[in-house]
Amino acid sequence: MNTPREDDRTITSFRVLLARVTWFFIGPLALFLLVLGIASAGSGWATALDVLFFGFVAVMVWCRWVEQRSGRATTAYGEPATSEDFRRYVLTLLPLAAGAWLVANLLGNHIFRGIAGQ
């Protein structure tokens, strides 16, 4: 009979798997594409793309939280993730995302628009 080990971090829930894939892969990819869209559109500071961007940031935090609460969360090194790892993730993601959004809007609304207007 196979008994699960205490350190087994295998995800057995589709919901937790979807949460991990979202915060780890889909979310960053979506943010990257949205940053490109914001920079290339240059249509203001409060557009649908901006709302989508921060919506994805919120979804990424929520998905990381779902995984953390599952008891199956791991670090990039495969070690069990702690609440401190979650806190560090959020405190890193939020300023980086805000900075990327700010740069994308500055580029799109001021730099690229000025170049295209010439």
N, CA, C and O of each residue as an XYZ file, in Angstrom:
472
protein
N       0.844     -1.176      0.000
C       0.000      0.000      0.000
C       0.891      1.241      0.000
O       1.826      1.341      0.794
N       0.597      2.176     -0.886
C       1.373      3.411     -0.972
C       0.769      4.461     -0.054
O      -0.397      4.830     -0.197
N       1.556      4.928      0.870
C       1.097      6.007      1.734
C       1.799      7.288      1.310
O       2.996      7.266      1.025
N       1.077      8.405      1.262
C       1.717      9.652      0.833
C       2.749     10.115      1.851
O       2.543     10.025      3.061
N       3.849     10.606      1.337
C       4.880     11.175      2.212
C       4.427     12.553      2.675
O       3.646     13.224      2.000
N       4.920     12.960      3.818
C       4.559     14.275      4.343
C       5.079     15.405      3.472
O       4.453     16.462      3.391
N       6.213     15.198      2.821
C       6.798     16.247      2.009
C       6.342     16.177      0.546
O       6.876     16.892     -0.302
N       5.366     15.326      0.250
C       4.852     15.197     -1.111
C       4.076     16.462     -1.482
O       3.107     16.823     -0.815
N       4.507     17.122     -2.540
C       3.878     18.369     -2.980
C       3.103     18.185     -4.288
O       2.829     19.158     -4.990
N       2.757     16.957     -4.609
C       2.015     16.687     -5.830
C       0.637     17.329     -5.746
O      -0.085     17.165     -4.762
N       0.294     18.053     -6.785
C      -1.018     18.701     -6.828
C      -2.036     17.679     -7.300
O      -1.876     17.080     -8.363
N      -3.080     17.479     -6.514
C      -4.115     16.520     -6.863
C      -5.427     17.194     -7.227
O      -6.371     16.517     -7.636
N      -5.505     18.486     -7.090
C      -6.725     19.234     -7.382
C      -6.546     20.034     -8.672
O      -5.553     20.745     -8.834
N      -7.509     19.915     -9.586
C      -7.443     20.685    -10.830
C      -7.473     22.181    -10.542
O      -6.804     22.958    -11.223
N      -8.238     22.584     -9.549
C      -8.326     24.002     -9.184
C      -6.964     24.551     -8.770
O      -6.582     25.646     -9.182
N      -6.243     23.804     -7.967
C      -4.921     24.242     -7.511
C      -3.932     24.229     -8.674
O      -3.092     25.121     -8.790
N      -4.034     23.220     -9.528
C      -3.176     23.181    -10.712
C      -3.434     24.387    -11.608
O      -2.490     25.020    -12.080
N      -4.695     24.706    -11.843
C      -5.045     25.870    -12.649
C      -4.541     27.158    -11.996
O      -4.079     28.066    -12.688
N      -4.627     27.239    -10.678
C      -4.125     28.416     -9.965
C      -2.621     28.547    -10.158
O      -2.124     29.642    -10.423
N      -1.887     27.437    -10.028
C      -0.433     27.495    -10.186
C      -0.049     27.900    -11.606
O       0.813     28.759    -11.797
N      -0.683     27.287    -12.599
C      -0.381     27.616    -13.990
C      -0.717     29.074    -14.277
O      -0.018     29.732    -15.047
N      -1.778     29.580    -13.666
C      -2.179     30.964    -13.900
C      -1.186     31.945    -13.312
O      -0.735     32.850    -14.015
N      -0.831     31.795    -12.046
C       0.069     32.795    -11.440
C       1.492     32.643    -11.944
O       2.252     33.612    -11.950
N       1.864     31.446    -12.368
C       3.242     31.206    -12.761
C       3.497     31.432    -14.250
O       4.591     31.852    -14.626
N       2.501     31.160    -15.108
C       2.727     31.237    -16.551
C       1.737     32.157    -17.267
O       2.144     33.113    -17.927
N       0.460     31.875    -17.142
C      -0.551     32.630    -17.889
C      -0.572     34.094    -17.460
O      -0.623     34.982    -18.311
N      -0.533     34.355    -16.175
C      -0.573     35.730    -15.665
C       0.585     36.579    -16.155
O       0.355     37.655    -16.708
N       1.832     36.132    -15.972
C       2.951     36.934    -16.479
C       2.906     37.136    -17.993
O       3.242     38.213    -18.485
N       2.496     36.115    -18.727
C       2.377     36.253    -20.181
C       1.315     37.289    -20.531
O       1.520     38.124    -21.412
N       0.181     37.233    -19.840
C      -0.883     38.212    -20.076
C      -0.408     39.620    -19.733
O      -0.693     40.562    -20.472
N       0.308     39.777    -18.630
C       0.817     41.100    -18.256
C       1.784     41.626    -19.310
O       1.741     42.804    -19.665
N       2.651     40.761    -19.808
C       3.599     41.160    -20.848
C       2.854     41.639    -22.101
O       3.174     42.691    -22.654
N       1.875     40.870    -22.537
C       1.109     41.254    -23.725
C       0.316     42.541    -23.491
O       0.199     43.370    -24.394
N      -0.223     42.707    -22.299
C      -0.962     43.930    -21.987
C      -0.041     45.141    -21.928
O      -0.421     46.225    -22.373
N       1.157     44.976    -21.389
C       2.130     46.077    -21.384
C       2.448     46.492    -22.814
O       2.510     47.684    -23.117
N       2.649     45.517    -23.691
C       2.891     45.845    -25.096
C       1.699     46.577    -25.701
O       1.865     47.546    -26.442
N       0.512     46.113    -25.383
C      -0.701     46.762    -25.894
C      -0.866     48.172    -25.380
O      -1.226     49.071    -26.140
N      -0.611     48.382    -24.109
C      -0.718     49.714    -23.516
C       0.289     50.656    -24.152
O      -0.045     51.790    -24.497
N       1.512     50.191    -24.304
C       2.559     51.039    -24.882
C       2.269     51.364    -26.342
O       2.504     52.488    -26.785
N       1.767     50.401    -27.085
C       1.534     50.658    -28.510
C       0.253     51.448    -28.749
O       0.168     52.192    -29.726
N      -0.742     51.304    -27.881
C      -2.003     52.028    -28.079
C      -1.849     53.502    -27.735
O      -2.290     54.369    -28.491
N      -1.228     53.786    -26.603
C      -1.026     55.169    -26.189
C      -2.305     55.984    -26.181
O      -2.335     57.116    -26.664
N      -3.356     55.405    -25.634
C      -4.657     56.068    -25.700
C      -5.149     56.578    -24.357
O      -6.352     56.762    -24.173
N      -4.253     56.806    -23.427
C      -4.667     57.360    -22.138
C      -4.220     56.509    -20.974
O      -3.590     55.465    -21.143
N      -4.559     56.977    -19.790
C      -4.099     56.337    -18.561
C      -5.138     55.427    -17.929
O      -4.792     54.642    -17.047
N      -6.359     55.499    -18.329
C      -7.407     54.681    -17.713
C      -8.243     54.042    -18.815
O      -9.409     54.385    -19.006
N      -7.638     53.122    -19.525
C      -8.316     52.455    -20.624
C      -8.711     51.037    -20.208
O      -8.406     50.593    -19.101
N      -9.378     50.353    -21.096
C      -9.749     48.964    -20.832
C      -8.504     48.098    -20.641
O      -8.509     47.173    -19.829
N      -7.445     48.395    -21.382
C      -6.203     47.627    -21.219
C      -5.614     47.812    -19.827
O      -5.075     46.869    -19.247
N      -5.715     49.023    -19.292
C      -5.214     49.286    -17.943
C      -6.019     48.506    -16.906
O      -5.460     47.939    -15.967
N      -7.330     48.487    -17.088
C      -8.194     47.734    -16.171
C      -7.873     46.248    -16.256
O      -7.769     45.575    -15.230
N      -7.717     45.736    -17.468
C      -7.345     44.331    -17.643
C      -6.002     44.022    -16.990
O      -5.835     42.981    -16.354
N      -5.059     44.924    -17.153
C      -3.734     44.731    -16.567
C      -3.841     44.530    -15.058
O      -3.327     43.548    -14.521
N      -4.504     45.454    -14.381
C      -4.597     45.338    -12.923
C      -5.527     44.215    -12.497
O      -5.390     43.667    -11.403
N      -6.480     43.870    -13.369
C      -7.304     42.690    -13.105
C      -6.462     41.423    -13.101
O      -6.642     40.558    -12.244
N      -5.536     41.311    -14.063
C      -4.647     40.149    -14.100
C      -3.699     40.141    -12.911
O      -3.375     39.071    -12.395
N      -3.253     41.292    -12.469
C      -2.400     41.343    -11.273
C      -3.172     40.782    -10.074
O      -2.644     39.986     -9.298
N      -4.418     41.207     -9.941
C      -5.257     40.715     -8.835
C      -5.488     39.210     -8.956
O      -5.439     38.496     -7.954
N      -5.736     38.730    -10.153
C      -5.938     37.296    -10.371
C      -4.677     36.513    -10.020
O      -4.762     35.435     -9.432
N      -3.513     37.044    -10.373
C      -2.263     36.361    -10.045
C      -2.076     36.244     -8.532
O      -1.676     35.192     -8.034
N      -2.361     37.310     -7.810
C      -2.234     37.265     -6.343
C      -3.229     36.266     -5.772
O      -2.885     35.476     -4.893
N      -4.465     36.298     -6.269
C      -5.489     35.385     -5.778
C      -5.105     33.936     -6.065
O      -5.264     33.072     -5.203
N      -4.604     33.664     -7.266
C      -4.197     32.295     -7.619
C      -3.033     31.815     -6.762
O      -2.994     30.651     -6.364
N      -2.098     32.693     -6.479
C      -0.976     32.321     -5.602
C      -1.487     32.009     -4.206
O      -1.004     31.090     -3.545
N      -2.467     32.782     -3.766
C      -3.072     32.562     -2.456
C      -3.797     31.213     -2.427
O      -3.684     30.469     -1.453
N      -4.543     30.898     -3.496
C      -5.253     29.613     -3.582
C      -4.257     28.462     -3.468
O      -4.485     27.503     -2.731
N      -3.160     28.566     -4.199
C      -2.154     27.512     -4.123
C      -1.549     27.437     -2.721
O      -1.340     26.346     -2.191
N      -1.272     28.579     -2.131
C      -0.684     28.613     -0.790
C      -1.619     27.950      0.217
O      -1.174     27.183      1.070
N      -2.897     28.242      0.120
C      -3.877     27.687      1.054
C      -4.088     26.186      0.858
O      -4.577     25.505      1.759
N      -3.722     25.671     -0.315
C      -3.932     24.246     -0.594
C      -2.986     23.355      0.209
O      -3.251     22.168      0.400
N      -1.885     23.935      0.676
C      -0.890     23.141      1.381
C       0.077     22.446      0.436
O       0.941     21.688      0.876
N      -0.064     22.701     -0.867
C       0.797     22.073     -1.876
C       1.735     23.059     -2.548
O       2.438     22.690     -3.489
N       1.763     24.287     -2.096
C       2.583     25.324     -2.729
C       4.062     25.029     -2.542
O       4.494     24.560     -1.489
N       4.826     25.315     -3.588
C       6.265     25.121     -3.525
C       6.978     26.378     -4.007
O       6.401     27.228     -4.686
N       8.235     26.464     -3.639
C       9.076     27.549     -4.139
C       9.621     27.147     -5.506
O       9.350     26.047     -5.987
N      10.375     28.024     -6.118
C      11.000     27.713     -7.405
C      11.995     26.563     -7.272
O      12.342     25.928     -8.267
N      12.450     26.295     -6.068
C      13.409     25.225     -5.818
C      12.737     23.920     -5.408
O      13.422     22.950     -5.085
N      11.411     23.883     -5.416
C      10.678     22.675     -5.068
C      10.471     22.467     -3.585
O       9.966     21.424     -3.170
N      10.850     23.437     -2.786
C      10.661     23.334     -1.339
C       9.264     23.829     -0.971
O       8.680     24.625     -1.706
N       8.725     23.374      0.148
C       7.407     23.856      0.562
C       7.411     25.382      0.737
O       8.300     25.944      1.375
N       6.415     26.023      0.168
C       6.306     27.481      0.276
C       5.640     27.844      1.600
O       4.728     27.161      2.064
N       6.106     28.908      2.179
C       5.576     29.374      3.455
C       4.745     30.637      3.228
O       4.689     31.171      2.120
N       4.113     31.093      4.279
C       3.361     32.350      4.175
C       4.311     33.516      3.895
O       3.912     34.508      3.284
N       5.545     33.401      4.334
C       6.547     34.425      4.037
C       6.854     34.458      2.534
O       7.070     35.531      1.970
N       6.874     33.288      1.888
C       7.076     33.240      0.439
C       5.927     33.925     -0.289
O       6.142     34.651     -1.260
N       4.712     33.692      0.182
C       3.547     34.357     -0.415
C       3.644     35.865     -0.232
O       3.417     36.628     -1.172
N       3.974     36.284      0.959
C       4.106     37.722      1.236
C       5.170     38.353      0.356
O       4.965     39.437     -0.190
N       6.299     37.683      0.215
C       7.374     38.183     -0.630
C       6.931     38.253     -2.097
O       7.286     39.194     -2.806
N       6.160     37.263     -2.549
C       5.634     37.263     -3.920
C       4.774     38.497     -4.155
O       4.940     39.204     -5.149
N       3.864     38.744     -3.239
C       2.955     39.896     -3.394
C       3.744     41.201     -3.328
O       3.515     42.101     -4.136
N       4.666     41.313     -2.377
C       5.440     42.548     -2.226
C       6.445     42.769     -3.354
O       6.976     43.870     -3.503
N       6.705     41.750     -4.133
C       7.550     41.901     -5.320
C       6.694     42.180     -6.550
O       7.012     43.058     -7.352
N       5.608     41.426     -6.690
C       4.745     41.565     -7.867
C       4.119     42.956     -7.971
O       4.138     43.562     -9.042
N       3.574     43.460     -6.885
C       2.834     44.722     -6.956
C       3.688     45.904     -7.422
O       3.267     46.619     -8.332
N       4.872     46.140     -6.838
C       5.678     47.253     -7.345
C       6.200     47.029     -8.770
O       6.269     47.968     -9.562
N       6.565     45.787     -9.090
C       7.039     45.512    -10.450
C       5.925     45.730    -11.471
O       6.153     46.312    -12.532
N       4.736     45.268    -11.151
C       3.608     45.446    -12.063
C       3.254     46.925    -12.206
O       3.011     47.403    -13.314
N       3.226     47.642    -11.095
C       2.926     49.078    -11.156
C       3.991     49.815    -11.962
O       3.670     50.712    -12.742
N       5.239     49.444    -11.781
C       6.319     50.076    -12.544
C       6.216     49.774    -14.026
O       6.406     50.668    -14.851
N       5.921     48.534    -14.379
C       5.774     48.169    -15.789
C       4.596     48.916    -16.407
O       4.685     49.389    -17.540
N       3.495     49.024    -15.667
C       2.322     49.757    -16.150
C       2.659     51.235    -16.360
O       2.279     51.829    -17.369
N       3.367     51.814    -15.410
C       3.749     53.223    -15.507
C       4.652     53.463    -16.718
O       4.427     54.402    -17.481
N       5.662     52.630    -16.896
C       6.569     52.777    -18.040
C       5.806     52.599    -19.348
O       6.014     53.360    -20.293
N       4.926     51.603    -19.412
C       4.155     51.369    -20.639
C       3.288     52.581    -20.971
O       3.200     52.977    -22.133
N       2.656     53.164    -19.976
C       1.820     54.346    -20.222
C       2.657     55.559    -20.594
O       2.274     56.325    -21.478
N       3.783     55.743    -19.940
C       4.654     56.862    -20.305
C       5.144     56.724    -21.741
O       5.137     57.690    -22.505
N       5.568     55.523    -22.100
C       6.018     55.295    -23.472
C       4.886     55.495    -24.471
O       5.045     56.194    -25.472
N       3.758     54.886    -24.194
C       2.644     54.948    -25.136
C       2.002     56.312    -25.245
O       1.640     56.747    -26.338
N       1.859     56.990    -24.121
C       1.135     58.254    -24.119
C       2.009     59.463    -24.407
O       1.497     60.506    -24.815
N       3.309     59.346    -24.207
C       4.164     60.516    -24.369
C       5.283     60.314    -25.400
O       5.508     61.187    -26.239
N       5.976     59.194    -25.347
C       7.119     58.979    -26.235
C       6.644     58.524    -27.615
O       6.887     59.202    -28.613
N       5.967     57.376    -27.671
C       5.560     56.845    -28.972
C       4.538     57.723    -29.665
O       4.562     57.859    -30.888
N       3.638     58.322    -28.895
C       2.646     59.215    -29.493
C       3.335     60.439    -30.091
O       2.948     60.920    -31.156
N       4.360     60.938    -29.395
C       5.108     62.087    -29.917
C       5.864     61.753    -31.185
O       5.941     62.572    -32.101
N       6.422     60.554    -31.242
C       7.146     60.138    -32.446
C       6.175     59.942    -33.610
O       6.456     60.356    -34.735
N       5.038     59.314    -33.337
C       4.056     59.064    -34.391
C       3.419     60.360    -34.873
O       2.997     60.455    -36.025
N       3.349     61.351    -34.002
C       2.728     62.630    -34.368
C       3.619     63.510    -35.228
O       3.147     64.498    -35.791
N       4.899     63.173    -35.343
C       5.821     64.015    -36.112
C       5.661     63.800    -37.582
O       6.359     64.429    -38.378
